[in-house]
Amino acid sequence: MSDEAVVQARTAEGDVGSRARHAPAAVREAVAGALEIAPEELEDDRDLFELGLDSLALMSLVGTWRREGSTVTFQDLTSRPTLRDWTTLLARAANDDTATAVPPGPPAPVAGADPDTDSFPLATMQHAYWIGRQDGQPLGGVAAHFYVELDGHGVDPARLDTALRSLVLRHGMLRAVFDEDGRQRLGAAGAPLTVHDLRELAPVEAESELERLRERNTHTRPDIGTGDVFRAALCLLPDGRTRLQIDLDMMAGDALSLRVLLSDLRRFYECPDEPPRELGLDYRRYLAEHDARRRTERERDAAWWHERLPDLPRAPRLPTTVDPLTPVTADDGTLTHSHRLHHWLGPADKAALLGAARRHAVTPAAALATAFAEVIAAWSDSRRFLLNLPLFDREMFAPEVAGLVGDFSSSVLLDADLSAPLPFSRQARGLQERLQAGISHGAYGGVEVLRDLARAEGAPVLAPVVYTSAIGLGEIFEQDVQKSFGHPSWIISQGPQVYLDAQVTELDGGLLLNWDVRDGVFEAGVPDAAFDAYRRLVTRLVTDPDTWDRPVDGLLAPDVLPRRAVAALPAGPVADRALHTRFFRLAETEPGRTAVVRTTGDTLTYGELAHAARRIAALLHAHGVREGDTVAVTLPKGDDQIAAVLGVLAAGAAYAPVGVEQPAVRRRRIHAVAGASAVLTDRDHAHLCEDVSPAPVVLVEDASALPPAPVVRPDAGLAAYVLFTSGSTGRPKAVEVSHRAVVNTIEAMEAQLGIGPADRTLAISALDFDLATWDVFTPLSLGGQVVAVGQEHRRDAHHWARLVRTHGVTLVQCVPALLDLMMAAGEDDGLGDSLRMVLLGGDWIGLDQPRRLRALVPGCRFVALGGMTEAAVHSTVFEVEEPDPAWKSVPYGVPLRNMRARVVDGRGRDCPDLVPGELWIGGPGVANGYRADPERTAERFVDHDGERWYRSGDLARYRPDGVLEFLGRADHQVKIGGHRIELGEVESALEDDPAVLHAVATVLDTPVRHLAAAVSAPAGAPDPDEIRLRA
């Protein structure tokens, strides 16, 4: 039965008063009919949504009751969804003198109609389509249209042509003309049918032509200014086969209009002698009546949405290759085409899904919308976002409305918040409630809310991810239609300013799940992977009852995590030795081997360096330092500093560098956290260590009088060093790194990069920066040499370049900014020919750096390293042969031997490929934690699946090949020169100054990247230099 016939049947009892129609028995019968159950099965106080009533069925009931004279609203009924409450509400409305039926008087005047041209304004959605299809609009340049192909047999072209002429005559919107001023009028009927006779072509040629026609029609943008809004073509094929191709512009008709016109077309085709009956209402008049009826409601709903504007999220940020605000024109073939992904649930699976949804007090539409939202959340960088949900807003205020063709759609913006890991059924109920609230205020539609958001931001705001549910509206391709014209073999829709349009429609007794995806927008493979996850989740909802009772997980394809594991470097034995063990063993076996090139240019052998270190160990023992203690080291860069660190380790203690350039306030804070048993310094810097710690201050010069102490080899799980990174509260974070952790890094890089006794490193980095650990201990563990850089040359790139040339440095490890300085210096006098490898970490790596380096040192290897202090310097590696032009930055790489990496979303799940998330690092390289800070340690060092992980706070994503890409920070930390700096610590330090009331820290990129801060003072302008000094 057609929609028109249904409405006529329902309204045939025109002599029954509204009181009778809204009597308890009548209300019970209407609600039971909507639920498709017997009236006597309805309980008065049962939640009707728990019984399976969906929003579409409720909208139909509201429309019927309002047409019969009630003033009840969708919002009234959703707020109190029981039969008892509804009966009371309807009875009250029926007894209200103001709740009388609208009399069938003269039709409302058409607002904005032009009497000279019979043109009238566009509906809200029509206007959005009209703007969006224009060239130069964000994701524009395409028509909003449906295109379908029906494969049948024996369709007669002449009869079809006659039927189509009757169809276009009956429905004026099939010949609508849209002018350049954004108005519409009904044009003259044309010749709607085109016939393609392919019967004489060879099968291959016929298929090729059919494919060409499909491609053209799928991506057409007809000239609506000439009334080209509806097209039909019939392909005649061998053996009596036919293909009916129909294209409907959404400005002329919505999805339900497609069903109306197909039903009418079938009737005119099968009954050619039955003249088309003229409709008593047209779309033009409908819009005027609809707008008049909704005016008060629209004002109320606009106020409701305006209150919520500041808190509304934005569209999900999915892995795209272009900015969704990119202007697009029709001739841009890469961004104007779409393709469809689809999955069909058969009748049995549909019944199982509907039954499961009902048992969990969720409508099928809400269940499938939640499944879609869960998948979008997994592929988005946020778990809260806006979805754009079209509504079928055909207000049945007259029987003829059901038979009209036109755009009756509206939309609602759904705030999909999936931040909490709730069981699926609870997630669905929450989403259902938010959807009902939005629909309750749907008289002010999603298009209008987006316009308000755009006005507030001063820039376009899109909601390009669309989800449409047509469950409960019946099948668009009814069985009678399929008998006449064939089975739908191709269905696709396209729309402007949309890049993902998902739909659920009824087909052949089941449910058809479609995604129409804009080509060229997404990263390769993303739509297919996400749709596959959606399909698998829906299948689990059908087949596994437990899926409804647990949070959604397992959305990754089965091969994703194994592929990432394979990409990581192969595991090997985990070393169980102290950081200094190899050095002192080499000092015994090869004492004459050169260990350090001193700042003066002469050398220290392994034996000499070990002797000096063991004397320092004896000095520390004399001051009470024992195995497991910590010694603060405040010494300038150079060979004495290296000896001091080895001496601390030989004493069985951990070293905690406190740089000689650290501000006084920060030095005191570091010592307060370090808990050092001694402070090791020299006479020139002893004054920096006064009054900062209760521990004794020990001078390295005093070690020369002592005999060497035996080397302590502590447990590998004890701390080797404690490094201080920035903390948001102003209190530095003391990272304890074990011997086992840092040895794993050194040995993994030795094996991967082929580092050995012939290598010399340049010790550029300061000791309180973790790269210095690698600079010193990697060569000294392998029989190699360290070329020391003095404190006075710590910023002298020309000096570094001279050291590389003079002393045959083979390995340079530094942050990218320092390599830039050294390459600039090398352009003057060169870098020599000894340098075989540069290792960069700690910051973004410039894509031009490999090329510039090899221009100076041909054949030099270029290795990118990723890591953090809390994971023993380096955790990932990536050797750059030739930068890919598609790269935005040099990749982070793959995990080093024995290390593991996860990219995790806000719910602790592994992110799909190309989706940003927080980088977690696991493996033996993970630090012990933060000293004296159990709360922060528990927050950042977590257990997952029986393994300990460090939550880095860095944003990263996995490529499909298992390589990580670094994307920046997820918090308020910044990196400058490789050092992680917490802006909150800077602000806290500044606000400790009595001259500062408030401070805000930031980073400026010019002329070079540097910290900056704005401060306010309680009185008068503070002196910047004094504030810098105190901070």
SVG drawing of the C-alpha trace seen along z (x, -y; Angstrom):
<svg xmlns="http://www.w3.org/2000/svg" viewBox="-19 -51 118 67">
<polyline fill="none" stroke="black" stroke-width="0.4" points="0.0,0.0 1.4,-3.4 2.0,-6.1 -0.9,-8.1 -3.3,-5.2 -2.2,-4.6 -2.8,-8.2 -6.2,-8.2 -7.2,-5.1 -6.1,-6.6 -8.0,-9.8 -11.1,-8.3 -12.9,-8.5 -13.2,-12.3 -16.4,-12.4 -14.8,-11.1 -14.0,-13.9 -10.6,-14.4 -11.8,-13.4 -12.8,-9.9 -9.6,-9.6 -7.5,-10.4 -9.5,-8.3 -7.4,-5.7 -8.5,-2.8 -7.7,-4.6 -4.3,-5.8 -3.5,-2.2 -4.4,-0.9 -2.3,-3.5 0.8,-2.9 0.4,0.9 0.1,0.6 3.4,-1.4 5.1,1.3 3.5,4.1 2.1,5.8 -1.4,6.6 -3.0,3.7 -3.6,6.0 0.2,6.7 0.9,3.0 1.6,2.3 0.5,-1.2 3.7,-2.1 6.3,-0.4 8.9,-2.6 7.8,-2.5 11.3,-3.0 12.3,0.1 9.6,1.9 11.3,0.8 9.5,-2.4 11.9,-4.4 12.0,-8.1 10.5,-7.7 7.5,-5.8 7.1,-8.5 7.3,-11.3 4.5,-9.6 2.3,-9.3 3.0,-12.9 2.1,-14.0 -1.1,-12.0 -2.3,-13.3 -1.4,-16.9 -3.3,-16.6 -6.3,-15.5 -6.1,-18.6 -3.7,-17.8 -1.0,-20.2 1.2,-17.4 4.9,-17.6 7.7,-15.1 9.4,-16.6 6.3,-16.1 6.2,-12.4 9.9,-11.6 10.1,-13.1 7.4,-10.8 7.4,-7.7 4.7,-5.5 1.2,-4.8 -0.4,-6.1 1.4,-9.5 0.6,-9.8 -3.0,-9.1 -3.1,-11.8 -1.3,-14.3 -3.6,-13.6 -6.7,-13.8 -5.6,-17.1 -4.9,-18.5 -8.3,-17.3 -10.1,-19.1 -8.1,-22.3 -10.1,-24.9 -6.9,-25.9 -6.3,-22.3 -8.7,-22.3 -8.0,-20.8 -6.9,-23.2 -10.0,-23.9 -9.9,-23.1 -10.1,-26.7 -8.2,-28.4 -4.6,-27.5 -1.9,-29.6 -0.3,-32.2 3.1,-31.2 5.7,-33.2 8.1,-34.8 6.3,-33.8 6.7,-35.9 3.3,-36.4 4.9,-37.4 7.0,-34.2 5.4,-31.8 8.8,-31.2 9.0,-30.5 11.9,-30.2 14.0,-27.1 13.5,-25.0 16.3,-25.0 17.9,-21.7 17.4,-22.7 19.2,-25.9 22.1,-24.0 22.3,-21.8 22.1,-24.8 25.0,-26.5 27.1,-23.4 26.9,-22.2 28.5,-25.5 32.1,-25.6 34.6,-27.0 32.6,-25.8 34.3,-23.5 33.8,-20.0 31.5,-21.5 31.3,-21.1 29.0,-18.1 25.2,-17.6 23.1,-16.1 21.5,-13.3 20.4,-9.6 21.4,-7.3 20.0,-3.8 20.1,-1.0 17.4,1.7 18.3,4.8 15.2,6.4 13.8,8.2 11.5,7.2 10.9,3.6 9.0,2.0 10.6,-1.4 7.4,-2.8 5.3,-1.9 8.0,-3.2 8.2,-6.5 4.4,-7.0 4.6,-6.2 7.4,-8.6 5.5,-11.4 2.5,-10.7 4.9,-10.7 6.5,-14.1 3.1,-15.6 1.8,-14.5 4.8,-15.6 5.8,-19.2 9.1,-18.9 10.4,-16.5 10.5,-19.5 11.6,-22.1 13.8,-24.9 16.2,-26.6 17.5,-30.1 20.7,-31.8 18.9,-33.8 18.2,-30.7 14.5,-30.4 12.5,-27.6 9.6,-27.3 7.9,-24.5 8.9,-24.2 7.5,-22.6 7.6,-18.8 10.3,-17.5 11.1,-14.1 12.4,-12.2 13.4,-8.9 16.7,-8.1 17.1,-4.7 20.5,-3.0 20.2,0.0 23.2,2.2 21.7,5.5 24.0,5.6 27.2,5.0 29.6,7.8 29.3,8.7 32.6,7.0 31.6,3.8 28.2,3.8 29.7,4.2 32.2,1.4 29.4,-0.9 27.3,-0.1 30.3,-0.9 30.9,-4.2 27.2,-5.2 27.3,-4.2 30.5,-6.2 29.0,-9.3 25.7,-9.1 27.0,-8.4 29.1,-11.6 26.9,-13.9 26.1,-17.5 23.1,-18.4 22.1,-22.0 19.3,-22.5 18.9,-26.0 17.3,-24.4 15.1,-22.0 17.4,-19.0 16.6,-17.4 15.2,-14.0 16.6,-11.6 15.6,-8.1 17.3,-5.9 16.7,-2.4 19.5,-0.1 18.3,2.7 20.6,5.7 20.8,9.1 18.3,11.9 15.6,9.3 17.6,8.0 17.2,4.4 18.7,1.9 16.6,-1.1 18.8,-4.0 17.2,-6.7 18.8,-9.9 17.0,-12.2 18.4,-15.5 17.8,-15.9 16.7,-19.4 13.7,-18.0 13.0,-15.0 14.3,-13.2 14.7,-9.5 11.0,-8.9 10.1,-10.9 12.2,-8.3 9.9,-5.6 6.8,-7.6 7.9,-8.2 9.0,-4.6 5.6,-3.4 3.8,-5.8 5.9,-4.9 5.1,-1.2 1.4,-2.0 1.5,-4.1 3.6,-1.5 1.4,1.5 -1.9,-0.5 -1.3,-2.7 -5.0,-3.3 -5.5,-4.7 -5.0,-8.5 -2.9,-10.1 -5.1,-11.7 -4.2,-15.3 -2.9,-16.0 -4.9,-18.5 -1.7,-19.9 1.7,-20.7 5.1,-21.1 5.0,-24.9 1.8,-25.0 3.1,-22.4 6.2,-24.5 4.0,-27.5 1.7,-25.5 4.5,-23.7 6.4,-26.9 3.3,-28.6 2.6,-25.7 6.2,-25.5 6.9,-29.2 6.4,-29.2 8.0,-25.8 11.0,-27.0 11.6,-30.0 11.5,-27.8 13.9,-25.3 16.3,-28.0 16.6,-29.3 17.3,-25.7 20.1,-25.2 21.6,-28.7 22.1,-27.8 24.1,-24.8 26.2,-26.3 29.3,-27.0 29.5,-23.4 28.9,-21.6 31.9,-19.6 32.9,-19.7 33.0,-17.1 35.2,-14.0 38.7,-14.5 39.3,-11.4 42.5,-10.5 42.2,-12.7 44.6,-13.9 42.9,-17.2 41.4,-19.9 37.6,-19.4 37.3,-23.2 39.2,-22.8 37.3,-24.6 36.3,-22.2 35.1,-22.7 33.2,-20.3 36.2,-19.7 38.3,-18.5 38.0,-14.8 40.0,-13.7 37.5,-15.2 34.1,-15.1 33.7,-11.3 32.3,-8.9 32.2,-5.2 29.9,-2.9 30.7,-0.3 27.8,1.9 26.7,4.9 23.3,6.6 21.8,8.2 19.3,10.8 15.9,11.2 17.0,13.6 19.9,11.3 17.6,8.3 15.1,10.0 17.9,11.0 19.2,7.5 15.8,6.0 15.1,8.6 18.4,7.9 17.9,4.1 14.4,4.5 15.7,6.6 18.2,3.9 15.6,1.0 17.2,-0.4 15.7,-1.1 17.3,0.6 18.1,-2.8 19.9,-3.8 21.8,-0.5 23.1,-0.9 23.8,-4.6 25.8,-3.7 27.8,-1.0 28.5,-3.7 29.5,-6.2 31.8,-3.7 33.6,-3.1 33.9,-6.8 35.2,-7.3 37.9,-4.7 39.1,-6.3 38.9,-9.8 41.3,-11.7 38.5,-12.5 35.8,-10.4 33.3,-13.3 32.1,-14.8 29.1,-15.9 27.3,-13.6 24.9,-15.0 21.6,-13.0 19.0,-13.7 15.4,-13.5 12.4,-12.6 10.2,-15.6 7.2,-15.1 4.4,-16.6 1.2,-14.8 -1.3,-17.7 -3.3,-16.5 -3.8,-13.2 -2.2,-14.4 1.2,-15.0 2.0,-11.3 1.9,-11.3 4.1,-14.4 7.5,-14.5 9.8,-17.1 12.5,-17.7 10.8,-17.2 14.1,-16.5 15.7,-18.3 18.6,-17.4 19.7,-17.3 23.2,-17.5 24.0,-14.7 26.5,-15.2 28.1,-11.8 30.1,-11.4 31.8,-8.1 34.5,-9.1 33.6,-6.7 34.2,-2.9 30.5,-2.0 28.9,1.2 27.4,1.0 23.8,1.1 24.4,-1.8 26.3,-3.7 23.3,-3.2 20.8,-4.3 22.8,-7.5 23.1,-8.3 19.4,-7.5 18.5,-10.0 20.6,-12.7 19.1,-12.0 15.6,-12.3 16.5,-15.6 17.8,-16.9 14.8,-15.7 12.5,-17.2 14.0,-20.6 14.3,-19.7 12.1,-22.6 15.4,-24.5 17.5,-22.2 21.1,-21.1 21.8,-23.3 20.7,-26.4 22.8,-25.3 25.9,-25.0 25.2,-28.5 25.1,-29.8 28.4,-28.0 30.0,-29.5 28.9,-33.0 30.3,-32.5 33.7,-31.3 33.9,-33.6 34.6,-30.6 32.7,-27.8 31.7,-24.9 30.8,-21.6 29.3,-18.4 30.6,-16.2 29.9,-12.8 26.3,-11.9 24.3,-9.0 20.8,-8.3 18.4,-5.6 15.3,-4.7 14.4,-1.8 10.6,-1.8 9.9,-3.7 9.5,-0.6 11.4,0.4 12.2,-2.2 12.4,0.6 9.2,2.3 8.6,5.8 6.0,4.6 8.6,2.1 11.2,4.9 8.7,7.1 8.1,4.5 11.6,3.0 14.1,5.4 16.3,5.7 18.5,2.8 22.0,3.6 23.6,0.2 22.5,-2.4 24.6,-5.4 24.0,-8.9 26.3,-11.9 26.1,-15.2 28.1,-18.4 30.1,-19.2 29.9,-15.6 32.7,-13.1 31.1,-10.1 27.4,-9.5 26.2,-6.3 22.7,-4.9 20.6,-2.1 17.6,-1.2 15.3,1.7 15.8,4.0 14.4,7.5 13.3,8.1 16.6,7.3 18.8,4.2 21.2,2.6 24.1,0.8 25.8,-1.7 28.7,-4.1 29.0,-6.5 32.6,-7.8 34.0,-10.9 37.1,-9.9 40.4,-11.6 39.5,-12.8 40.7,-9.9 44.1,-8.3 44.3,-5.2 42.6,-2.2 40.9,-4.1 37.3,-3.9 37.6,-0.2 39.2,0.7 36.6,-1.4 33.7,0.1 35.0,3.6 35.1,2.8 31.5,1.5 30.4,4.7 32.1,6.9 30.7,5.0 27.1,5.2 27.7,8.9 28.7,9.4 25.6,7.5 23.6,10.1 25.5,13.2 27.1,12.6 24.8,11.5 27.7,10.5 28.7,7.7 25.8,5.6 27.1,5.9 30.7,4.8 32.5,1.8 33.3,1.9 36.8,3.2 38.4,5.4 37.7,3.0 41.1,3.5 41.4,6.1 43.0,9.3 46.2,8.7 46.9,5.2 48.7,5.8 50.7,8.8 51.8,6.6 53.1,4.0 54.9,6.6 56.6,8.0 57.8,4.5 59.5,4.0 63.1,5.1 63.5,8.8 63.8,9.4 67.0,10.6 68.5,11.4 67.9,8.7 71.2,7.7 71.4,8.2 74.5,6.0 75.4,2.6 75.9,-0.3 79.6,-0.6 80.5,3.1 81.9,3.3 84.0,0.1 85.8,1.4 86.3,4.8 87.9,3.1 90.0,1.0 91.4,4.3 91.9,6.1 93.0,3.1 94.2,0.4 96.3,-1.4 93.4,-1.8 92.3,-5.5 89.0,-6.2 88.6,-10.0 90.0,-12.8 90.2,-15.6 89.2,-19.2 92.9,-20.0 93.4,-17.6 95.4,-15.0 93.9,-11.6 92.9,-9.5 93.3,-5.7 90.8,-3.3 93.2,-2.5 93.8,-6.1 90.1,-6.9 89.2,-3.9 91.9,-4.7 90.5,-8.3 87.0,-7.0 87.8,-4.5 89.5,-7.2 86.4,-9.2 84.5,-6.2 86.8,-5.9 86.2,-9.6 82.5,-9.0 82.7,-6.0 84.7,-8.1 81.8,-10.5 79.3,-7.7 78.0,-6.9 76.8,-3.3 75.3,-1.0 71.9,-2.3 72.5,-5.9 72.3,-8.9 75.1,-11.5 74.3,-14.9 76.9,-15.9 77.5,-19.6 80.5,-19.9 81.2,-21.6 81.3,-19.6 84.6,-17.8 86.7,-14.8 86.5,-15.4 82.8,-15.2 83.0,-11.8 85.4,-10.5 83.1,-11.8 80.1,-9.9 82.0,-6.7 83.2,-7.2 79.7,-7.5 78.7,-4.3 81.8,-2.5 80.7,-3.4 77.4,-1.6 75.4,-4.8 73.3,-6.6 74.3,-10.0 71.9,-12.9 73.3,-15.7 72.6,-19.3 73.9,-21.6 76.2,-24.4 73.9,-26.7 70.7,-25.8 68.9,-28.8 69.3,-28.8 65.6,-28.2 65.6,-25.1 68.8,-23.8 67.2,-24.0 64.1,-22.2 66.1,-19.5 68.1,-18.8 64.9,-18.7 63.6,-15.9 66.9,-14.0 67.6,-12.9 71.3,-12.8 73.7,-11.3 76.5,-13.6 77.0,-16.5 80.0,-16.0 81.6,-19.2 84.9,-21.0 86.3,-24.1 85.2,-26.4 81.6,-25.4 81.3,-24.6 79.5,-27.9 76.6,-26.6 76.1,-23.7 76.0,-25.7 72.7,-25.7 70.9,-23.6 71.2,-20.2 71.9,-18.8 74.2,-16.3 78.0,-16.8 79.6,-18.7 82.5,-16.6 85.3,-18.1 86.7,-15.9 90.1,-17.4 90.3,-15.6 90.1,-12.2 93.7,-12.3 95.1,-11.6 93.1,-8.4 93.8,-4.8 91.4,-3.4 88.3,-1.6 87.1,1.7 84.3,1.4 80.8,2.1 78.5,3.8 75.0,3.2 71.8,5.1 70.7,4.2 67.3,3.1 68.8,0.3 68.9,-3.2 71.9,-4.1 71.0,-7.8 68.3,-10.2 67.5,-12.9 65.1,-15.8 62.4,-16.9 59.9,-19.6 56.9,-19.3 53.6,-21.2 53.5,-22.1 56.9,-23.7 58.4,-20.7 60.8,-18.9 60.2,-15.3 63.0,-13.0 63.2,-10.1 64.9,-7.0 66.5,-5.0 67.8,-1.5 71.0,0.0 69.1,2.7 67.0,0.1 69.9,-2.0 72.0,1.1 69.2,2.4 69.1,-0.8 72.9,-0.8 73.0,2.9 70.0,2.6 71.5,-0.3 74.9,1.4 73.3,4.4 71.0,2.5 73.5,-0.2 76.7,1.8 78.5,-0.4 81.9,0.9 85.4,0.2 86.4,-1.9 83.7,-4.5 84.2,-7.9 81.4,-10.0 81.2,-13.8 79.9,-14.6 77.8,-17.6 74.9,-17.2 74.9,-18.4 75.0,-15.7 71.5,-16.6 70.1,-15.8 69.7,-12.1 71.4,-12.0 74.7,-12.5 74.3,-9.0 74.4,-7.5 77.3,-9.7 79.5,-8.5 78.5,-5.0 78.0,-3.6 81.6,-4.0 83.1,-3.3 81.1,0.0 82.5,1.1 86.1,0.0 85.4,-3.2 86.3,-6.8 84.5,-9.9 85.6,-13.3 84.9,-15.7 83.4,-19.2 84.3,-21.7 81.8,-23.9 83.2,-27.0 82.4,-25.4 79.0,-24.0 77.4,-26.4 80.2,-26.8 79.3,-24.9 82.5,-25.8 84.4,-24.2 82.3,-21.0 83.0,-20.9 86.7,-21.3 86.7,-18.5 84.9,-16.2 87.6,-16.9 90.6,-16.9 89.8,-13.8 88.0,-11.6 84.6,-11.6 82.5,-8.8 79.2,-9.3 77.4,-12.4 74.2,-12.2 72.3,-15.4 69.0,-17.2 68.1,-18.5 68.7,-22.2 72.3,-21.4 72.9,-19.5 71.7,-22.5 74.3,-24.6 77.1,-22.1 76.2,-21.8 76.2,-25.6 79.6,-25.7 80.7,-22.8 79.8,-24.8 82.8,-27.0 85.6,-24.5 83.9,-21.1 83.3,-18.2 86.0,-16.0 85.5,-12.4 85.4,-10.4 81.7,-10.9 79.8,-7.8 76.5,-8.3 74.4,-11.0 71.7,-10.1 69.0,-12.6 66.4,-12.6 64.7,-14.8 62.7,-17.0 61.2,-17.4 63.7,-16.5 63.8,-18.6 63.0,-16.9 65.9,-18.7 68.5,-17.6 69.5,-14.3 70.1,-15.9 72.1,-18.8 74.2,-16.4 75.1,-14.2 76.1,-17.2 78.7,-17.8 79.6,-14.2 78.7,-11.9 77.4,-8.5 76.8,-9.5 74.0,-7.4 71.1,-9.4 69.2,-7.8 66.1,-9.2 65.6,-8.2 62.5,-8.5 62.4,-8.3 62.0,-10.0 63.9,-10.1 61.4,-7.8 62.3,-5.1 66.1,-5.2 67.0,-7.7 65.8,-6.0 63.0,-3.6 62.5,-3.7 64.7,-3.9 64.3,-4.8 67.1,-5.1 66.4,-7.7 67.7,-6.7 65.8,-9.3 62.9,-11.4 59.6,-10.6 57.9,-13.7 54.7,-12.7 56.2,-12.9 55.2,-15.7 58.0,-14.8 60.6,-12.1 59.0,-9.0 59.5,-8.1 60.4,-4.6 60.0,-1.1 60.7,0.1 64.2,1.0 65.1,4.6 63.1,5.8 61.0,2.6 57.3,2.3 55.0,-0.6 51.3,-1.2 49.3,-4.1 46.3,-4.3 43.0,-6.2 41.3,-7.9 39.8,-4.5 43.0,-2.6 42.5,-0.8 45.0,-0.4 44.3,-3.0 43.8,-1.9 46.4,-2.7 46.8,-6.4 44.7,-7.4 46.5,-9.7 46.7,-8.5 48.9,-8.6 52.2,-6.8 52.9,-4.1 56.3,-2.5 56.9,0.9 59.9,3.2 63.0,3.3 64.0,-0.2 61.1,-1.7 62.3,-3.7 61.6,-2.7 59.4,-5.8 59.5,-9.2 61.4,-9.5 59.4,-10.6 56.3,-10.9 54.2,-7.8 51.0,-9.5 52.6,-10.7 54.4,-7.4 51.1,-5.5 49.6,-7.8 52.3,-7.5 53.7,-4.0 50.8,-1.6 50.2,2.1 48.4,3.5 48.1,7.2 50.7,8.1 53.3,5.7 54.6,2.3 54.2,-0.7 55.1,-4.3 52.4,-6.7 54.4,-9.3 51.9,-12.1 53.3,-12.2 50.9,-12.0 51.8,-9.4 50.1,-7.2 51.0,-3.9 51.4,-3.7 50.0,-0.6 53.6,0.7 54.1,0.7 56.2,-2.5 55.4,-5.1 54.9,-8.8 55.4,-11.4 52.7,-14.1 53.6,-16.3 52.5,-16.6 49.1,-15.9 49.6,-18.1 51.1,-21.5 54.7,-20.4 56.9,-21.8 60.2,-20.8 63.0,-23.3 66.4,-22.1 65.4,-18.5 64.4,-19.4 60.9,-18.7 59.6,-21.8 56.4,-22.0 54.9,-25.4 53.2,-25.1 56.6,-24.8 57.8,-28.0 54.6,-29.8 55.0,-28.4 58.6,-29.6 57.7,-33.1 54.7,-33.4 57.0,-32.5 58.6,-35.9 56.9,-38.5 57.0,-41.0 54.7,-38.7 51.0,-38.3 50.2,-36.0 52.3,-34.5 51.5,-32.8 54.3,-30.9 54.4,-30.1 56.7,-29.3 57.7,-31.7 59.2,-30.4 61.0,-33.5 63.7,-34.5 64.5,-31.0 62.2,-28.8 62.4,-30.1 60.4,-30.4 58.5,-33.6 56.2,-34.7 53.7,-37.4 53.4,-38.5 51.2,-40.8 52.3,-42.6 50.4,-43.5 51.7,-47.1 53.9,-48.8 55.7,-47.2 58.2,-44.6 61.8,-44.6 62.1,-41.8 65.8,-41.2 65.3,-40.8 62.4,-38.4 64.5,-36.3 67.4,-36.2 65.2,-35.1 63.4,-32.5"/>
</svg>
